[in-house]
Amino acid sequence: MSKDYYNVLGVSKDASAADIKTAFRKKAHEYHPDKGGDEAKFKEINEAYQVLGNAEKRQRYDQFGSAAFNQGGAGGYGGFSQGFSGFQNGGFNVDFEDLGDMFGGFGDIFGFGGGSRSGRSRKSARGHDMEMRINLDFLEAAFGLERKINFSKNISCTHCQGSGAEPGAKIETCKSCGGSGRVTKIQRTILGNIQTQSTCEQCGGEGKIYSQRCSRCGGSGIHRESVDIKVKIPAGINDGESIRLAGQGEAGEKGAPAGDLYLRINVSNHKKFIRDGYNIHTEEKINIRQAILGDKIDIETIHGSVKLKIPEGTQSGTIFKIREKGISKLRGGGIGDQYVKVIVEIPKGLGRKDKKMLEEMDL
């Protein structure tokens, strides 16, 4: 008779993978034997999850039902009546990471720390990424520059070339784990025998034994040192943007790849220029005569001084665009524009003669 695995976990047939995992954890917590639950029900819940928690097996189950997973069937389990014994050979094949921190860590209940992963030797950890802040003034950010920076970081040990072994030391394959970095144990529990794996204590998971560890780095393959690097900061970079320097972060252990260095850019404000993307905004003051009669005035840009024509009858607040006098675009090429807002100054304290002249003009 086909088993209804969806009903066992209490989910619908269109439940998502996340919903199925959540339901499994809840049910497993409720029926775990160590918590006074029903052992048979606990096994049934795990049996259901082994199928529905795997996309390929779930598809076969939806087509053929639980019969597809009986002894001799497609992808059979070898019988759940065996409990946990020999789970890697077709018995109870639960992924303990799916149980998360249930009961303070499922692996901790059985004393194996969740170590059911592959027997490959431990990979050395990639180096950590680093972040630094670089302060630039307005024009440095606009035009770019090359700057030398100094900082401390872990680098690959120059004495052992990152191997962790003293030069000339004898390196042998670990006899305890056979070079795999993992050791296998059989542990008896209330649910049967569990085959577990853990990091080899003899070699620390490396799979190798050194007759003498590096005298400078102590076997880690890295040591701390002050370094200088030159950084090319591109023209047009803006405040808050970052530059990623691949491989310039902390060195990894035992020859593992180094992390990356991220430079966070801080750009200070300018007393005259205001940046808007790749455009620049400025203000210029003109007098009434210039506004009425028109004029040519000098405008300061980051590229130097240029002439701007003020037409007759220019109103205060008028904005003029000076093409390609802005900031170089970081990506895609081109240069932004400069926008000049003209402010007409109204004079104060006019003399009698000036007032009479304005009255006669009848403006």
C-alpha positions as CSV (number, residue, x, y, z in Angstrom):
1,M,0.0,0.0,0.0
2,S,1.4,3.4,-1.0
3,K,2.3,5.7,1.8
4,D,1.1,9.3,1.8
5,Y,4.3,11.2,2.6
6,Y,2.6,14.6,2.2
7,N,0.1,13.6,4.9
8,V,2.9,12.3,7.2
9,L,4.6,15.7,7.1
10,G,1.3,17.6,7.2
11,V,1.8,19.5,4.0
12,S,0.0,19.9,0.7
13,K,1.2,18.4,-2.6
14,D,2.1,21.9,-3.9
15,A,4.2,22.8,-0.8
16,S,7.5,24.4,-1.5
17,A,10.8,22.9,-0.5
18,A,11.2,25.4,2.3
19,D,7.7,24.5,3.6
20,I,8.6,20.8,3.6
21,K,11.8,21.3,5.5
22,T,10.0,23.5,8.1
23,A,7.3,20.8,8.5
24,F,10.0,18.1,8.9
25,R,11.8,20.0,11.6
26,K,8.6,20.6,13.5
27,K,7.5,17.0,13.4
28,A,11.0,15.6,14.2
29,H,11.1,17.8,17.3
30,E,7.6,16.6,18.3
31,Y,8.3,12.9,17.9
32,H,12.0,12.6,18.8
33,P,12.4,9.5,21.1
34,D,14.8,11.4,23.4
35,K,12.0,13.9,24.1
36,G,9.5,11.2,24.9
37,G,8.2,10.9,21.4
38,D,7.1,7.9,19.3
39,E,10.2,6.2,17.7
40,A,8.1,4.6,14.9
41,K,6.5,7.9,14.0
42,F,9.9,9.6,14.1
43,K,11.3,7.1,11.6
44,E,8.2,7.5,9.4
45,I,8.7,11.3,9.4
46,N,12.3,10.9,8.4
47,E,11.3,8.4,5.7
48,A,8.9,11.0,4.2
49,Y,11.4,13.8,4.3
50,Q,14.1,11.7,2.6
51,V,11.8,11.5,-0.4
52,L,10.0,14.9,-0.4
53,G,13.1,16.8,0.6
54,N,14.8,15.7,-2.6
55,A,13.5,17.2,-5.8
56,E,14.3,14.1,-8.0
57,K,12.9,11.6,-5.5
58,R,9.8,13.8,-5.0
59,Q,9.2,13.7,-8.7
60,R,9.4,9.9,-8.8
61,Y,7.1,9.7,-5.7
62,D,4.5,11.9,-7.4
63,Q,4.6,9.6,-10.4
64,F,4.8,6.2,-8.8
65,G,4.1,6.6,-5.1
66,S,6.1,5.1,-2.3
67,A,6.5,1.8,-4.1
68,A,9.2,3.3,-6.1
69,F,11.4,3.4,-3.0
70,N,10.7,-0.1,-1.6
71,Q,13.5,-2.7,-1.5
72,G,14.6,-3.3,-5.1
73,G,12.6,-0.4,-6.5
74,A,14.0,2.6,-8.2
75,G,16.4,4.4,-5.7
76,G,15.3,2.0,-2.9
77,Y,16.3,2.6,0.6
78,G,17.1,-0.9,1.6
79,G,14.3,-1.0,4.2
80,F,13.7,1.6,6.9
81,S,13.2,-1.2,9.4
82,Q,16.9,-1.3,9.8
83,G,16.8,2.1,11.6
84,F,20.0,4.0,11.4
85,S,22.4,1.0,10.9
86,G,24.5,1.2,7.8
87,F,22.7,4.3,6.6
88,Q,25.4,5.0,3.9
89,N,24.7,1.6,2.3
90,G,21.0,2.1,1.8
91,G,19.7,2.5,5.3
92,F,18.5,5.6,7.1
93,N,20.1,8.4,5.1
94,V,19.2,11.6,6.9
95,D,21.1,14.8,6.3
96,F,21.8,16.1,9.8
97,E,22.2,19.7,8.7
98,D,18.5,19.7,7.8
99,L,17.8,19.4,11.5
100,G,19.7,22.6,12.2
101,D,19.9,23.5,15.9
102,M,17.0,21.3,16.9
103,F,17.5,20.2,20.6
104,G,20.6,22.3,20.7
105,G,22.1,20.5,17.7
106,F,21.0,17.1,16.4
107,G,24.6,15.9,16.2
108,D,25.2,16.8,19.8
109,I,22.6,14.4,21.0
110,F,24.5,11.5,19.5
111,G,27.9,12.9,20.2
112,F,29.2,13.2,16.6
113,G,28.9,16.9,15.9
114,G,27.2,16.5,12.6
115,G,30.2,14.9,11.0
116,S,28.6,12.9,8.3
117,R,30.2,14.8,5.4
118,S,32.6,13.5,2.8
119,G,36.0,12.0,3.8
120,R,38.1,14.5,1.7
121,S,40.8,16.3,3.5
122,R,40.0,19.7,5.0
123,K,40.5,22.5,2.5
124,S,42.5,25.5,3.8
125,A,40.3,28.5,4.4
126,R,40.3,31.4,1.9
127,G,41.8,34.6,3.3
128,H,39.5,37.2,4.7
129,D,38.3,40.2,2.7
130,M,39.5,43.6,3.9
131,E,38.0,47.1,3.7
132,M,39.8,50.5,3.9
133,R,38.5,54.0,3.5
134,I,40.3,56.4,1.1
135,N,39.7,60.2,1.5
136,L,39.8,62.2,-1.7
137,D,39.2,65.9,-2.4
138,F,36.7,66.9,-5.0
139,L,39.2,67.4,-7.9
140,E,41.1,64.1,-7.1
141,A,37.9,62.2,-7.5
142,A,37.0,64.1,-10.6
143,F,40.3,63.5,-12.4
144,G,41.6,60.3,-10.7
145,L,45.1,59.6,-9.4
146,E,47.5,57.0,-8.3
147,R,48.0,56.7,-4.6
148,K,50.3,54.5,-2.4
149,I,48.6,53.0,0.6
150,N,50.2,51.2,3.6
151,F,48.4,48.7,5.8
152,S,49.0,45.5,7.8
153,K,47.6,42.1,6.7
154,N,48.3,38.4,6.8
155,I,50.6,37.4,3.9
156,S,51.8,34.1,2.7
157,C,54.8,33.0,4.8
158,T,58.0,33.8,2.9
159,H,60.0,31.2,5.0
160,C,58.0,28.2,4.1
161,Q,56.3,29.6,0.9
162,G,52.9,29.1,2.6
163,S,53.2,25.3,3.0
164,G,53.4,25.4,6.8
165,A,56.4,23.0,6.9
166,E,60.0,24.0,7.8
167,P,62.1,24.0,4.7
168,G,63.7,20.6,4.3
169,A,61.2,18.9,6.7
170,K,59.9,15.5,5.9
171,I,56.2,15.4,4.9
172,E,54.3,12.2,5.2
173,T,50.7,11.1,4.6
174,C,48.8,10.8,7.9
175,K,48.5,7.2,8.9
176,S,45.5,7.8,11.1
177,C,43.2,9.0,8.2
178,G,45.2,7.7,5.2
179,G,45.5,11.3,3.9
180,S,41.7,11.9,3.8
181,G,41.7,14.3,6.8
182,R,38.7,12.5,8.2
183,V,38.2,9.4,10.5
184,T,35.2,7.1,10.5
185,K,33.6,5.8,13.7
186,I,30.6,3.5,14.4
187,Q,28.5,4.7,17.3
188,R,25.6,2.7,18.9
189,T,22.5,4.8,19.7
190,I,18.9,4.1,20.7
191,L,18.0,4.1,17.0
192,G,20.8,1.7,16.0
193,N,24.4,2.1,14.8
194,I,25.5,5.3,13.2
195,Q,28.5,5.6,11.0
196,T,30.0,9.1,11.6
197,Q,33.0,11.0,10.4
198,S,35.0,13.7,12.1
199,T,38.2,15.7,11.5
200,C,41.4,13.7,12.1
201,E,43.0,14.9,15.3
202,Q,46.4,13.6,14.3
203,C,46.8,15.9,11.2
204,G,44.1,18.5,12.0
205,G,42.2,17.6,8.8
206,E,45.2,18.3,6.4
207,G,45.9,14.6,5.6
208,K,49.7,15.3,6.0
209,I,52.1,15.1,8.9
210,Y,55.2,17.4,9.0
211,S,58.3,16.3,10.9
212,Q,58.8,20.0,11.7
213,R,56.5,22.9,11.3
214,C,57.6,26.3,10.0
215,S,59.6,28.1,12.6
216,R,58.3,31.5,11.5
217,C,54.5,30.9,11.0
218,G,54.1,27.9,13.3
219,G,52.6,25.8,10.5
220,S,49.8,28.2,9.5
221,G,51.5,29.2,6.3
222,I,50.8,32.9,6.9
223,H,52.3,35.7,9.0
224,R,51.4,39.4,9.5
225,E,53.3,42.1,7.8
226,S,53.1,45.8,6.8
227,V,52.7,46.2,3.0
228,D,52.7,49.0,0.5
229,I,50.6,48.9,-2.7
230,K,49.9,51.4,-5.4
231,V,46.3,52.0,-6.2
232,K,45.0,53.6,-9.4
233,I,41.8,55.5,-8.6
234,P,39.8,56.1,-11.8
235,A,38.6,59.5,-12.8
236,G,34.9,60.1,-12.1
237,I,34.6,58.0,-8.9
238,N,32.0,59.3,-6.5
239,D,31.5,59.4,-2.8
240,G,30.5,56.1,-1.3
241,E,31.7,54.0,-4.3
242,S,34.1,51.1,-3.8
243,I,37.1,49.7,-5.7
244,R,37.7,46.0,-5.4
245,L,41.3,44.8,-5.6
246,A,41.2,41.0,-6.2
247,G,43.6,39.0,-4.1
248,Q,44.9,42.0,-2.1
249,G,43.1,41.0,1.1
250,E,44.3,38.6,3.8
251,A,46.4,35.6,2.6
252,G,44.7,32.2,2.9
253,E,46.1,29.4,5.0
254,K,48.4,26.8,3.4
255,G,48.3,28.3,0.0
256,A,44.6,28.9,-0.1
257,P,43.5,32.0,-2.2
258,A,43.8,35.4,-0.7
259,G,40.7,37.5,0.1
260,D,40.0,40.8,-1.7
261,L,40.6,44.4,-0.6
262,Y,37.7,46.9,-0.9
263,L,38.5,50.6,-0.9
264,R,35.6,52.7,0.2
265,I,35.8,56.2,-1.3
266,N,35.0,59.3,0.7
267,V,34.9,62.5,-1.3
268,S,35.0,65.9,0.4
269,N,32.8,68.8,-0.7
270,H,34.0,71.7,-2.8
271,K,33.4,75.3,-1.8
272,K,32.2,76.3,-5.3
273,F,31.3,73.1,-7.3
274,I,28.4,70.9,-6.5
275,R,28.4,67.4,-8.0
276,D,25.2,65.9,-9.4
277,G,26.2,62.5,-11.0
278,Y,28.7,63.5,-13.6
279,N,27.4,67.1,-13.9
280,I,28.5,70.1,-11.9
281,H,26.4,73.0,-10.7
282,T,27.7,76.5,-9.8
283,E,26.3,80.0,-9.2
284,E,27.5,83.3,-10.7
285,K,26.4,86.8,-9.7
286,I,25.9,89.5,-12.2
287,N,24.8,93.2,-11.8
288,I,21.6,94.8,-13.2
289,R,23.5,96.4,-16.1
290,Q,24.8,93.0,-17.2
291,A,21.4,91.5,-16.9
292,I,19.7,94.3,-18.9
293,L,22.3,94.9,-21.6
294,G,24.0,91.5,-21.7
295,D,27.7,90.7,-21.3
296,K,30.4,88.0,-21.5
297,I,31.6,86.8,-18.1
298,D,34.4,84.5,-17.0
299,I,33.2,81.1,-15.5
300,E,35.4,78.9,-13.4
301,T,35.2,75.2,-14.3
302,I,37.3,72.2,-13.1
303,H,38.9,72.3,-16.6
304,G,39.8,76.0,-16.4
305,S,38.2,79.4,-17.1
306,V,35.7,79.8,-20.0
307,K,33.6,82.7,-21.3
308,L,29.8,82.6,-20.9
309,K,27.6,84.9,-22.9
310,I,24.8,86.6,-20.9
311,P,22.0,87.6,-23.3
312,E,20.1,90.9,-22.9
313,G,17.3,90.8,-20.5
314,T,18.6,87.8,-18.5
315,Q,16.4,87.1,-15.5
316,S,17.7,86.2,-12.1
317,G,17.7,82.4,-11.6
318,T,18.3,81.6,-15.3
319,I,20.5,78.4,-15.7
320,F,23.0,78.1,-18.6
321,K,24.6,74.8,-19.7
322,I,28.3,74.6,-20.6
323,R,28.8,71.4,-22.4
324,E,31.4,68.8,-21.4
325,K,32.8,70.9,-18.5
326,G,31.7,68.4,-15.9
327,I,33.2,65.1,-14.7
328,S,34.5,62.2,-16.8
329,K,32.1,59.3,-16.7
330,L,33.4,56.3,-14.9
331,R,31.8,53.8,-17.3
332,G,30.9,54.3,-20.9
333,G,33.1,57.3,-21.6
334,G,32.1,60.9,-22.1
335,I,32.0,64.0,-19.9
336,G,29.2,65.6,-17.9
337,D,28.2,69.2,-18.3
338,Q,28.4,72.3,-16.0
339,Y,25.2,74.1,-15.2
340,V,25.5,77.8,-14.2
341,K,22.7,79.5,-12.3
342,V,22.9,83.3,-12.7
343,I,21.9,85.5,-9.8
344,V,21.2,89.2,-10.5
345,E,22.4,91.3,-7.6
346,I,20.1,94.2,-6.6
347,P,22.1,97.2,-5.4
348,K,21.4,98.8,-2.0
349,G,21.9,102.4,-0.9
350,L,21.4,104.1,-4.4
351,G,22.1,107.7,-4.6
352,R,19.6,110.4,-5.7
353,K,21.1,110.5,-9.1
354,D,20.9,106.7,-9.7
355,K,17.4,106.6,-8.5
356,K,16.3,109.4,-10.8
357,M,18.0,107.7,-13.7
358,L,16.1,104.5,-13.0
359,E,12.8,106.4,-12.7
360,E,13.4,108.0,-16.1
361,M,14.1,104.6,-17.7
362,D,10.5,103.7,-16.6
363,L,11.5,100.0,-16.2
